[in-house]
């Protein structure tokens, strides 16, 4: 069973539809106790890290999510659901995030249109070519991006893939 966290993210219905299309057994919850015992967790997301962190804190998820991830259970953070894994974010002023990954969520650099909206190639890192996430996805496949911020992680060995938009950044 895949547990999808409902904290008010705008893309929740799309995430649910995608898993239903795949025939996956899912449960949607805003209950931290349910998430704490889940066998696999998905944190969807659209919007800003500060708002996301406030919503997660109100639901008691800020303590539970790092524990779930540390336990080794499968976890998928989508969009801002991935960004909040960093230690902090610069979006709307520096503020703490979940601190699962050492790093900072930073605004895309000047010289490019922001928000970045469009298709970009994903380039796998050499050490992750055989990762099951990419099993049936060819290297340099196109993915659709809509964002103004990226994760600047301290440990590049944690990055499974990158994309380029004025600079290379993790898109794992």
N, CA, C and O of each residue as an XYZ file, in Angstrom:
688
protein
N       0.850     -1.184      0.000
C       0.000      0.000      0.000
C       0.891      1.242      0.000
O       1.841      1.336      0.777
N       0.580      2.170     -0.860
C       1.296      3.445     -0.943
C       0.457      4.501     -0.237
O      -0.723      4.678     -0.540
N       1.077      5.195      0.701
C       0.387      6.251      1.430
C       0.748      7.593      0.821
O       1.924      7.953      0.759
N      -0.249      8.331      0.374
C      -0.065      9.653     -0.220
C      -0.528     10.685      0.809
O      -1.648     10.619      1.316
N       0.349     11.630      1.103
C       0.040     12.621      2.134
C      -0.806     13.745      1.554
O      -0.457     14.351      0.540
N      -1.920     14.008      2.218
C      -2.792     15.124      1.858
C      -2.549     16.264      2.839
O      -3.052     16.247      3.962
N      -1.781     17.243      2.411
C      -1.560     18.423      3.247
C      -2.074     19.673      2.541
O      -1.752     20.795      2.933
N      -2.880     19.467      1.493
C      -3.472     20.579      0.771
C      -2.761     20.935     -0.521
O      -3.056     21.975     -1.109
N      -1.832     20.105     -0.984
C      -1.095     20.394     -2.223
C      -2.027     20.316     -3.422
O      -2.877     19.429     -3.510
N      -1.858     21.250     -4.337
C      -2.731     21.351     -5.497
C      -2.643     20.194     -6.462
O      -3.585     19.961     -7.219
N      -1.525     19.447     -6.463
C      -1.426     18.353     -7.426
C      -1.831     17.003     -6.839
O      -1.608     15.974     -7.479
N      -2.408     16.975     -5.663
C      -2.843     15.718     -5.040
C      -3.765     14.907     -5.951
O      -3.520     13.713     -6.120
N      -4.813     15.486     -6.548
C      -5.680     14.680     -7.414
C      -4.930     14.067     -8.597
O      -5.228     12.941     -8.996
N      -3.969     14.785     -9.157
C      -3.200     14.235    -10.279
C      -2.322     13.070     -9.841
O      -2.191     12.081    -10.562
N      -1.732     13.184     -8.679
C      -0.898     12.104     -8.155
C      -1.759     10.872     -7.891
O      -1.371      9.757     -8.239
N      -2.907     11.065     -7.287
C      -3.822      9.954     -7.016
C      -4.240      9.294     -8.322
O      -4.217      8.068     -8.426
N      -4.622     10.086     -9.321
C      -5.028      9.524    -10.625
C      -3.901      8.723    -11.266
O      -4.141      7.670    -11.855
N      -2.676      9.220    -11.153
C      -1.539      8.508    -11.745
C      -1.358      7.136    -11.101
O      -1.161      6.145    -11.804
N      -1.422      7.069     -9.780
C      -1.274      5.777     -9.105
C      -2.457      4.862     -9.408
O      -2.274      3.657     -9.583
N      -3.662      5.415     -9.473
C      -4.828      4.601     -9.828
C      -4.705      4.060    -11.241
O      -5.061      2.911    -11.502
N      -4.202      4.882    -12.155
C      -3.986      4.446    -13.544
C      -3.019      3.266    -13.602
O      -3.170      2.369    -14.430
N      -2.031      3.277    -12.720
C      -1.054      2.186    -12.660
C      -1.584      0.964    -11.919
O      -0.936     -0.082    -11.900
N      -2.768      1.093    -11.305
C      -3.349     -0.008    -10.560
C      -2.750     -0.185     -9.176
O      -2.906     -1.246     -8.572
N      -2.076      0.821     -8.666
C      -1.446      0.739     -7.348
C      -2.483      0.886     -6.243
O      -3.447      1.641     -6.368
N      -2.266      0.161     -5.178
C      -3.108      0.303     -3.992
C      -2.606      1.514     -3.212
O      -1.448      1.556     -2.795
N      -3.485      2.500     -3.018
C      -3.073      3.728     -2.326
C      -4.068      4.076     -1.233
O      -5.227      3.663     -1.259
N      -3.580      4.847     -0.275
C      -4.436      5.490      0.704
C      -3.974      6.937      0.800
O      -2.777      7.223      0.785
N      -4.928      7.830      0.897
C      -4.634      9.253      1.039
C      -4.963      9.637      2.465
O      -6.046      9.336      2.966
N      -4.011     10.314      3.126
C      -4.230     10.658      4.529
C      -3.549     11.964      4.897
O      -2.580     12.388      4.266
N      -4.086     12.589      5.939
C      -3.426     13.738      6.559
C      -3.061     13.403      8.001
O      -2.757     14.294      8.794
N      -3.092     12.113      8.337
C      -2.850     11.632      9.691
C      -1.389     11.186      9.836
O      -0.961     10.226      9.195
N      -0.637     11.886     10.677
C       0.782     11.564     10.875
C       0.972     10.155     11.421
O       1.970      9.507     11.104
N       0.043      9.669     12.230
C       0.154      8.313     12.775
C       0.071      7.267     11.669
O       0.769      6.254     11.720
N      -0.775      7.503     10.674
C      -0.887      6.586      9.537
C       0.404      6.630      8.728
O       0.918      5.587      8.326
N       0.926      7.816      8.489
C       2.167      7.965      7.726
C       3.328      7.288      8.457
O       4.198      6.697      7.818
N       3.347      7.369      9.773
C       4.462      6.802     10.541
C       4.570      5.292     10.401
O       5.645      4.733     10.614
N       3.475      4.618     10.048
C       3.498      3.160      9.893
C       3.348      2.725      8.434
O       3.235      1.532      8.155
N       3.347      3.667      7.515
C       3.157      3.344      6.101
C       4.341      2.545      5.560
O       5.477      2.713      6.004
N       4.057      1.679      4.600
C       5.139      0.900      3.986
C       5.836      1.679      2.879
O       6.992      1.398      2.563
N       5.151      2.655      2.285
C       5.726      3.532      1.261
C       4.960      4.851      1.310
O       3.746      4.866      1.513
N       5.685      5.964      1.122
C       5.073      7.290      1.288
C       5.373      8.162      0.078
O       6.483      8.156     -0.454
N       4.360      8.912     -0.345
C       4.511      9.909     -1.402
C       4.096     11.261     -0.833
O       3.025     11.412     -0.244
N       4.979     12.237     -1.027
C       4.692     13.616     -0.624
C       4.574     14.454     -1.886
O       5.588     14.879     -2.440
N       3.332     14.704     -2.358
C       3.165     15.531     -3.551
C       3.477     16.986     -3.219
O       3.789     17.310     -2.073
N       3.394     17.844     -4.197
C       3.629     19.236     -3.875
C       3.539     20.167     -5.055
O       3.947     19.844     -6.171
N       3.001     21.310     -4.783
C       2.965     22.445     -5.692
C       2.987     23.657     -4.792
O       2.271     23.700     -3.792
N       3.795     24.640     -5.129
C       3.783     25.853     -4.331
C       5.111     26.145     -3.685
O       6.164     25.794     -4.217
N       5.061     26.786     -2.543
C       6.256     27.302     -1.878
C       6.652     26.416     -0.696
O       5.804     25.821     -0.032
N       7.964     26.346     -0.451
C       8.459     25.525      0.653
C       7.957     26.020      2.000
O       7.632     25.209      2.868
N       7.886     27.330      2.194
C       7.442     27.856      3.495
C       6.012     27.401      3.790
O       5.733     26.908      4.883
N       5.109     27.562      2.829
C       3.715     27.143      3.024
C       3.627     25.634      3.245
O       2.863     25.164      4.087
N       4.413     24.888      2.483
C       4.410     23.435      2.622
C       4.866     23.032      4.020
O       4.243     22.186      4.661
N       5.954     23.640      4.491
C       6.464     23.316      5.830
C       5.440     23.680      6.905
O       5.272     22.934      7.869
N       4.756     24.814      6.754
C       3.729     25.196      7.732
C       2.597     24.171      7.765
O       2.127     23.789      8.837
N       2.166     23.731      6.589
C       1.093     22.732      6.528
C       1.540     21.406      7.135
O       0.792     20.780      7.885
N       2.753     20.983      6.814
C       3.267     19.726      7.366
C       3.404     19.812      8.881
O       3.107     18.848      9.586
N       3.851     20.959      9.385
C       3.996     21.139     10.836
C       2.633     21.058     11.530
O       2.511     20.434     12.583
N       1.620     21.682     10.948
C       0.281     21.656     11.544
C      -0.269     20.235     11.636
O      -1.058     19.923     12.528
N       0.154     19.380     10.708
C      -0.319     17.992     10.700
C       0.574     17.055     11.504
O       0.273     15.867     11.621
N       1.664     17.570     12.059
C       2.590     16.734     12.816
C       3.504     15.889     11.944
O       4.070     14.900     12.409
N       3.650     16.272     10.685
C       4.449     15.482      9.743
C       5.950     15.801      9.793
O       6.764     14.996      9.341
N       6.321     16.959     10.334
C       7.735     17.348     10.288
C       8.611     16.438     11.145
O       9.810     16.330     10.888
N       8.052     15.794     12.139
C       8.796     14.832     12.935
C       8.729     13.437     12.308
O       9.700     12.682     12.347
N       7.586     13.112     11.738
C       7.337     11.769     11.210
C       8.107     11.507      9.913
O       8.703     10.441      9.760
N       8.104     12.446      8.992
C       8.711     12.195      7.676
C      10.198     11.854      7.750
O      10.611     10.885      7.114
N      11.024     12.595      8.491
C      12.430     12.179      8.585
C      12.599     10.771      9.164
O      13.507     10.044      8.759
N      11.742     10.381     10.101
C      11.809      9.038     10.674
C      11.457      7.973      9.641
O      12.111      6.932      9.565
N      10.416      8.238      8.843
C      10.016      7.297      7.789
C      11.164      7.121      6.794
O      11.499      5.998      6.417
N      11.753      8.217      6.379
C      12.848      8.147      5.399
C      14.060      7.440      5.990
O      14.672      6.608      5.321
N      14.420      7.756      7.235
C      15.571      7.128      7.893
C      15.371      5.622      8.052
O      16.345      4.871      8.110
N      14.118      5.178      8.121
C      13.838      3.749      8.292
C      14.122      2.955      7.013
O      14.184      1.726      7.047
N      14.294      3.650      5.894
C      14.568      2.969      4.632
C      13.347      2.613      3.820
O      13.452      2.004      2.756
N      12.179      2.996      4.328
C      10.969      2.727      3.546
C      10.961      3.606      2.294
O      11.480      4.722      2.320
N      10.377      3.112      1.200
C      10.331      3.921     -0.020
C       9.615      5.250      0.212
O       8.561      5.303      0.845
N      10.206      6.310     -0.309
C       9.657      7.656     -0.185
C       9.855      8.369     -1.503
O      10.939      8.317     -2.085
N       8.806      9.040     -1.983
C       8.886      9.834     -3.206
C       8.369     11.224     -2.912
O       7.202     11.396     -2.561
N       9.229     12.218     -3.052
C       8.834     13.610     -2.927
C       8.701     14.200     -4.319
O       9.644     14.141     -5.107
N       7.558     14.761     -4.630
C       7.300     15.311     -5.954
C       7.317     16.825     -5.866
O       6.619     17.407     -5.035
N       8.104     17.464     -6.710
C       8.208     18.917     -6.797
C       8.607     19.498     -5.448
O       9.684     19.178     -4.945
N       7.775     20.339     -4.848
C       8.126     20.918     -3.553
C       8.187     19.826     -2.477
O       8.807     20.026     -1.432
N       7.556     18.685     -2.720
C       7.668     17.547     -1.813
C       9.084     17.000     -1.757
O       9.482     16.403     -0.757
N       9.843     17.200     -2.818
C      11.261     16.854     -2.822
C      12.075     17.992     -2.217
O      12.999     17.752     -1.440
N      11.734     19.227     -2.571
C      12.527     20.368     -2.105
C      12.559     20.474     -0.586
O      13.591     20.834     -0.019
N      11.455     20.168      0.083
C      11.428     20.309      1.543
C      12.309     19.288      2.245
O      12.462     19.348      3.465
N      12.892     18.353      1.504
C      13.843     17.415      2.110
C      15.159     18.100      2.454
O      15.906     17.606      3.299
N      15.453     19.223      1.817
C      16.689     19.955      2.105
C      16.649     20.538      3.516
O      15.611     20.536      4.179
N      17.795     21.031      3.952
C      17.893     21.614      5.286
C      17.203     22.951      5.415
O      16.661     23.287      6.468
N      17.229     23.719      4.323
C      16.637     25.053      4.375
C      16.253     25.511      2.974
O      16.640     24.909      1.973
N      15.487     26.586      2.932
C      15.056     27.157      1.666
C      15.197     28.669      1.725
O      14.968     29.289      2.763
N      15.576     29.246      0.603
C      15.677     30.701      0.477
C      14.375     31.334     -0.019
O      14.265     32.558     -0.095
N      13.401     30.506     -0.352
C      12.157     31.000     -0.936
C      11.363     31.801      0.095
O      11.004     31.266      1.144
N      11.086     33.060     -0.186
C      10.382     33.973      0.722
C      11.138     34.145      2.041
O      10.528     34.226      3.107
N      12.457     34.199      1.961
C      13.292     34.363      3.150
C      13.782     33.022      3.657
O      13.066     32.024      3.585
N      14.991     33.000      4.165
C      15.603     31.762      4.639
C      14.779     31.150      5.778
O      14.456     31.824      6.757
N      14.448     29.874      5.635
C      13.689     29.157      6.667
C      14.041     27.674      6.625
O      14.462     27.160      5.589
N      13.867     26.986      7.760
C      14.218     25.565      7.817
C      13.205     24.690      7.089
O      12.020     25.005      6.979
N      13.742     23.565      6.594
C      12.895     22.529      6.000
C      13.099     21.249      6.812
O      13.432     21.327      7.995
N      12.909     20.088      6.214
C      12.960     18.835      6.959
C      14.384     18.392      7.306
O      14.563     17.592      8.224
N      15.372     18.878      6.613
C      16.779     18.582      6.889
C      17.111     17.097      6.761
O      17.919     16.568      7.525
N      16.492     16.437      5.802
C      16.831     15.053      5.491
C      18.079     15.026      4.616
O      18.920     14.136      4.748
N      18.193     16.000      3.728
C      19.354     16.145      2.854
C      20.053     17.457      3.179
O      19.408     18.502      3.263
N      21.354     17.410      3.359
C      22.101     18.648      3.566
C      22.066     19.437      2.263
O      22.492     18.947      1.218
N      21.565     20.638      2.334
C      21.485     21.477      1.144
C      20.470     22.579      1.328
O      19.775     22.663      2.340
N      20.409     23.427      0.306
C      19.546     24.600      0.346
C      18.727     24.683     -0.924
O      19.239     24.442     -2.017
N      17.464     25.020     -0.785
C      16.605     25.294     -1.939
C      16.898     26.730     -2.354
O      16.726     27.666     -1.573
N      17.351     26.889     -3.620
C      17.758     28.208     -4.114
C      16.964     28.593     -5.361
O      16.482     27.735     -6.101
N      16.840     29.895     -5.574
C      16.172     30.417     -6.773
C      17.059     30.156     -7.982
O      18.284     30.253     -7.896
N      16.439     29.827     -9.099
C      17.193     29.669    -10.339
C      17.955     30.958    -10.633
O      17.450     32.047    -10.360
N      19.153     30.851    -11.182
C      19.965     32.048    -11.399
C      19.396     32.968    -12.469
O      18.610     32.553    -13.320
N      19.811     34.221    -12.404
C      19.391     35.211    -13.403
C      19.863     34.826    -14.790
O      20.735     33.974    -14.960
N      19.274     35.464    -15.763
C      19.630     35.182    -17.148
C      18.703     34.194    -17.818
O      18.780     33.992    -19.030
N      17.830     33.579    -17.049
C      16.855     32.635    -17.579
C      15.465     33.128    -17.201
O      15.293     33.838    -16.211
N      14.476     32.743    -18.004
C      13.099     33.077    -17.663
C      12.678     32.262    -16.437
O      12.847     31.043    -16.393
N      12.131     32.956    -15.455
C      11.661     32.309    -14.233
C      10.213     32.733    -14.021
O       9.922     33.928    -14.053
N       9.297     31.794    -13.807
C       9.576     30.383    -13.586
C       9.990     29.670    -14.872
O       9.625     30.063    -15.979
N      10.755     28.619    -14.679
C      11.137     27.733    -15.772
C       9.931     26.844    -16.055
O       9.508     26.063    -15.203
N       9.391     26.969    -17.246
C       8.245     26.162    -17.656
C       8.582     25.553    -18.999
O       8.737     26.265    -19.991
N       8.693     24.240    -19.032
C       8.971     23.596    -20.306
C       9.659     22.256    -20.157
O       9.863     21.744    -19.056
N      10.009     21.707    -21.317
C      10.614     20.376    -21.399
C      12.131     20.491    -21.325
O      12.735     21.353    -21.963
N      12.727     19.618    -20.546
C      14.179     19.522    -20.441
C      14.581     18.050    -20.375
O      13.822     17.198    -19.915
N      15.789     17.779    -20.845
C      16.312     16.418    -20.770
C      16.813     16.110    -19.363
O      17.393     16.964    -18.693
N      16.579     14.880    -18.932
C      17.132     14.394    -17.681
C      18.375     13.577    -18.016
O      18.323     12.664    -18.840
N      19.476     13.904    -17.383
C      20.742     13.198    -17.595
C      21.040     12.396    -16.342
O      21.199     12.963    -15.261
N      21.118     11.068    -16.482
C      21.424     10.225    -15.331
C      22.878     10.382    -14.958
O      23.736     10.570    -15.820
N      23.148     10.304    -13.677
C      24.519     10.268    -13.208
C      25.056      8.861    -13.466
O      24.302      7.889    -13.435
N      26.341      8.758    -13.718
C      26.959      7.479    -14.045
C      26.651      6.396    -13.005
O      26.379      5.252    -13.366
N      26.693      6.750    -11.728
C      26.518      5.748    -10.675
C      25.076      5.279    -10.521
O      24.834      4.327     -9.780
N      24.109      5.905    -11.189
C      22.705      5.545    -10.979
C      22.008      5.045    -12.234
O      20.782      4.939    -12.249
N      22.747      4.738    -13.274
C      22.113      4.290    -14.516
C      21.205      3.076    -14.318
O      20.217      2.913    -15.034
N      21.539      2.228    -13.348
C      20.750      1.021    -13.126
C      19.708      1.178    -12.023
O      19.135      0.186    -11.574
N      19.456      2.400    -11.581
C      18.472      2.618    -10.519
C      17.092      2.194    -11.022
O      16.729      2.511    -12.155
N      16.311      1.478    -10.194
C      14.996      1.008    -10.643
C      14.049      2.127    -11.060
O      13.154      1.906    -11.875
N      14.236      3.322    -10.512
C      13.387      4.444    -10.898
C      13.508      4.733    -12.395
O      12.551      5.177    -13.029
N      14.691      4.475    -12.950
C      14.940      4.781    -14.360
C      14.941      3.540    -15.255
O      15.354      3.619    -16.412
N      14.489      2.406    -14.743
C      14.604      1.126    -15.444
C      14.094      1.173    -16.891
O      14.723      0.601    -17.782
N      12.984      1.834    -17.128
C      12.412      1.842    -18.474
C      12.387      3.243    -19.084
O      11.640      3.509    -20.026
N      13.204      4.125    -18.540
C      13.266      5.494    -19.042
C      14.653      5.726    -19.625
O      15.635      5.701    -18.884
N      14.760      5.948    -20.925
C      16.078      6.161    -21.516
C      16.748      7.437    -20.995
O      16.085      8.433    -20.705
N      18.067      7.379    -20.885
C      18.830      8.568    -20.511
C      18.517      9.684    -21.508
O      18.313      9.422    -22.693
N      18.481     10.896    -21.038
C      18.198     12.100    -21.809
C      16.747     12.181    -22.279
O      16.440     12.878    -23.245
N      15.854     11.461    -21.588
C      14.422     11.598    -21.860
C      13.973     12.986    -21.436
O      14.569     13.603    -20.553
N      12.924     13.466    -22.068
C      12.395     14.794    -21.768
C      11.365     14.704    -20.639
O      10.508     13.821    -20.627
N      11.472     15.649    -19.681
C      10.525     15.779    -18.590
C      10.041     17.219    -18.563
O      10.759     18.134    -18.966
N       8.818     17.413    -18.084
C       8.228     18.747    -18.026
C       8.511     19.373    -16.674
O       8.296     18.741    -15.639
N       8.986     20.598    -16.673
C       9.343     21.317    -15.455
C       8.508     22.588    -15.330
O       8.249     23.280    -16.315
N       8.099     22.878    -14.107
C       7.458     24.146    -13.760
C       7.985     24.504    -12.376
O       7.514     23.970    -11.371
N       8.969     25.414    -12.322
C       9.568     25.753    -11.027
C      10.415     27.005    -11.133
O      10.806     27.429    -12.220
N      10.687     27.583     -9.980
C      11.569     28.748     -9.872
C      12.751     28.466     -8.962
O      13.680     29.270     -8.888
N      12.730     27.334     -8.269
C      13.748     26.979     -7.291
C      14.285     25.583     -7.575
O      13.624     24.782     -8.235
N      15.472     25.295     -7.081
C      16.102     23.990     -7.252
C      16.810     23.610     -5.957
O      17.062     24.464     -5.107
N      17.127     22.339     -5.810
C      17.858     21.855     -4.634
C      19.356     21.912     -4.908
O      19.847     21.306     -5.860
N      20.065     22.638     -4.075
C      21.520     22.712     -4.119
C      22.023     21.810     -2.997
O      22.194     22.259     -1.864
N      22.260     20.533     -3.316
C      22.600     19.544     -2.293
C      24.105     19.509     -2.038
O      24.909     19.725     -2.945
N      24.464     19.237     -0.798
C      25.869     19.226     -0.387
C      26.601     17.977     -0.863
O      27.810     18.023     -1.090
N      25.889     16.863     -1.019
C      26.513     15.597     -1.404
C      26.055     15.197     -2.801
O      24.963     14.650     -2.954
N      26.869     15.459     -3.824
C      26.449     15.144     -5.198
C      26.234     13.655     -5.455
O      25.585     13.290     -6.435
N      26.769     12.788     -4.592
C      26.565     11.352     -4.811
C      25.107     10.946     -4.586
O      24.709      9.848     -4.973
N      24.307     11.819     -3.965
C      22.892     11.533     -3.742
C      22.027     11.868     -4.948
O      20.842     11.536     -4.977
N      22.605     12.513     -5.924
C      21.862     12.980     -7.095
C      21.832     11.882     -8.156
O      22.879     11.444     -8.635
N      20.635     11.443     -8.519
C      20.484     10.396     -9.528
C      20.481     10.956    -10.945
O      20.875     10.267    -11.886
N      20.044     12.192    -11.102
C      19.991     12.790    -12.428
C      19.978     14.302    -12.336
O      19.641     14.878    -11.301
N      20.351     14.932    -13.436
C      20.372     16.390    -13.496
C      19.691     16.854    -14.773
O      19.482     16.081    -15.708
N      19.355     18.128    -14.786
C      18.890     18.785    -15.994
C      19.594     20.131    -16.062
O      20.186     20.581    -15.081
N      19.529     20.766    -17.213
C      20.207     22.049    -17.413
C      19.186     23.125    -17.754
O      18.324     22.948    -18.615
N      19.313     24.238    -17.054
C      18.519     25.428    -17.353
C      19.349     26.615    -16.889
O      19.090     27.193    -15.834
N      20.336     26.967    -17.677
C      21.269     28.018    -17.302
C      22.341     27.509    -16.365
O      23.352     28.177    -16.151
N      22.132     26.346    -15.811
C      23.074     25.649    -14.931
C      22.550     24.235    -14.768
O      21.367     23.983    -14.997
N      23.412     23.311    -14.374
C      22.968     21.948    -14.080
C      22.479     21.910    -12.638
O      23.115     22.475    -11.748
N      21.359     21.249    -12.410
C      20.854     21.085    -11.055
C      20.183     19.715    -10.922
O      19.764     19.126    -11.919
N      20.084     19.208     -9.683
C      19.468     17.902     -9.472
C      18.015     17.872     -9.931
O      17.238     18.794     -9.678
N      17.684     16.806    -10.598
C      16.299     16.555    -11.012
C      16.019     15.086    -10.801
O      15.442     14.403    -11.647
N      16.446     14.628     -9.649
C      16.356     13.217     -9.398
C      14.979     12.842     -9.044
O      14.704     11.669     -8.793
